[in-house]
Amino acid sequence: MGRGAHLRGMGALVNPLRSLILAAAGNDVIRRVVATAPVSRDVVRRFVAGETTADAIEVTRRLVDAGLSVTLDYLGEDTTDAGLAEQTVQAYVELLDELSAAGLAVRAEVSVKLTAVGQLLDEGLARENAARICAAADRAGTTVTLDMEDHTTTDSTLRVLADLRGTWPWVGAVLQSYLHRTEEDCGRLAGAGSRVRLCKGAYAEPAEVAFQDRQDVDLSYVRCTNALLAGDGYPMFATHDPRLVPIVDARADYHGRKPGSFEFQMLYGIRPDEQLRLSALGHTVRVYVPYGVQWYGYLMRRLAERPANTAFFLRALTSRK
Ligand SMILES: Cc1cc2nc3c(=O)[nH]c(=O)nc-3n(C[C@H](O)[C@H](O)[C@H](O)COP(=O)(O)OP(=O)(O)OC[C@H]3O[C@@H](n4cnc5c(N)ncnc54)[C@H](O)[C@@H]3O)c2cc1C
């Protein structure tokens, strides 16, 4: 969820405010107002754990206490500055040390965007930086998943994944059902022990590489679900879609998968009741928890996704409390 990451054009029909919010995301004046308004804090905190490692640990503890698992994302992407990439690595290493010290590493892993650790500068630098995060995760006793970004980075990200898996076979991949190539990628990555997150995909992608119609993206999601469940890997189904969740559940049943041999994933603050419901049924449910000072773009994308979120945001901004 990053570069060019407004959800696809068809979404604008569903939510006319989406383009307005996304335009606001690029506006520095609005950014300053939102970032400094005292009321923003509550709105931000609905979707973002906070700015510091301590905030991330606190939210993780609360979610774990509620029976959920967690993957933490230190916000930032598209770095073209090696110094910033280094800061990101250090933030992850500090976080992993703290998760371990707090006894939370068993239930909490991290999600890393390769563009935040130097992929746009040099694939080798991103690989080395990601390897340092993997080494810290290994020490902490947890895992790392490489987020998938826009399609120009897919091959590079899968190459880095393959390299890292040579040392740490538990490194997780992300595949996006909106890409034409993904069903085949699912087949390739469905081997024993392979952790694969399946999501619809969050970037604006051209018709040459991606399905443009919501229905086609959903149908592809179901085909990819089958491909992953038919294999011996560990699929992680990342979706809030109330139609897809029961389909995934039914397909898992069909493939003889027991809870624990796959998991559901949702974003922090989105359908929290559904997260608890699935968990109460015995499923592993992992919540994707973003934190860090660069929360603004992420927040704007979450608000743009849904009219109800937009209304919540506008109400909060205009309320006196
Ligand atoms: C854990 C996790 C990790 C992800 N990692 C990546 C990644 O690495 N790369 C990438 O490209 N994308 C990633 N995504 C984003 C993903 O690709 C989608 O953009 C996002 O999840 C929305 O798709 P959806 O499957 O929820 O369905 P959508 O088609 O967006 O929504 C379907 C339905 O879900 C519900 N819903 C969706 N969004 C909301 C909301 N904001 N509030 C309330 N209800 C909502 C509504 O009922 C909606 O009608 C990730 C998503 C999750 C959950």
The ligand as a Gaussian input file, in Angstrom:
#p B3LYP/6-31G(d) Opt

LIG

0 1
 C       -3.349000      -7.709000       6.321000
 C       -3.333000      -7.000000       5.019000
 C       -2.142000      -6.824000       4.338000
 C       -2.114000      -6.210000       3.094000
 N       -0.934000      -6.122000       2.406000
 C       -0.942000      -5.632000       1.151000
 C        0.233000      -5.653000       0.347000
 O        1.309000      -6.096000       0.756000
 N        0.156000      -5.151000      -0.903000
 C       -1.010000      -4.644000      -1.430000
 O       -1.035000      -4.228000      -2.590000
 N       -2.130000      -4.591000      -0.673000
 C       -2.126000      -5.069000       0.587000
 N       -3.286000      -5.039000       1.326000
 C       -4.450000      -4.248000       0.847000
 C       -5.362000      -5.051000      -0.043000
 O       -4.714000      -5.331000      -1.260000
 C       -6.660000      -4.280000      -0.308000
 O       -6.371000      -3.064000      -0.914000
 C       -7.477000      -3.988000       0.947000
 O       -7.388000      -5.033000       1.862000
 C       -8.940000      -3.840000       0.563000
 O       -9.390000      -5.025000      -0.066000
 P      -10.457000      -6.025000       0.570000
 O      -10.030000      -7.415000       0.215000
 O      -10.634000      -5.771000       1.997000
 O      -11.768000      -5.790000      -0.297000
 P      -12.494000      -4.509000      -0.890000
 O      -12.995000      -4.946000      -2.237000
 O      -11.705000      -3.258000      -0.783000
 O      -13.719000      -4.379000       0.100000
 C      -14.695000      -5.408000       0.178000
 C      -15.562000      -5.150000       1.390000
 O      -14.763000      -5.243000       2.590000
 C      -15.222000      -4.294000       3.540000
 N      -14.172000      -3.253000       3.709000
 C      -13.122000      -3.034000       2.887000
 N      -12.384000      -1.978000       3.311000
 C      -13.009000      -1.513000       4.413000
 C      -12.759000      -0.431000       5.291000
 N      -11.706000       0.406000       5.083000
 N      -13.601000      -0.263000       6.330000
 C      -14.638000      -1.097000       6.519000
 N      -14.935000      -2.136000       5.704000
 C      -14.152000      -2.332000       4.686000
 C      -16.470000      -3.670000       2.955000
 O      -17.588000      -4.410000       3.309000
 C      -16.197000      -3.785000       1.465000
 O      -17.368000      -3.735000       0.682000
 C       -3.329000      -5.695000       2.556000
 C       -4.533000      -5.863000       3.233000
 C       -4.557000      -6.511000       4.436000
 C       -5.873000      -6.725000       5.113000

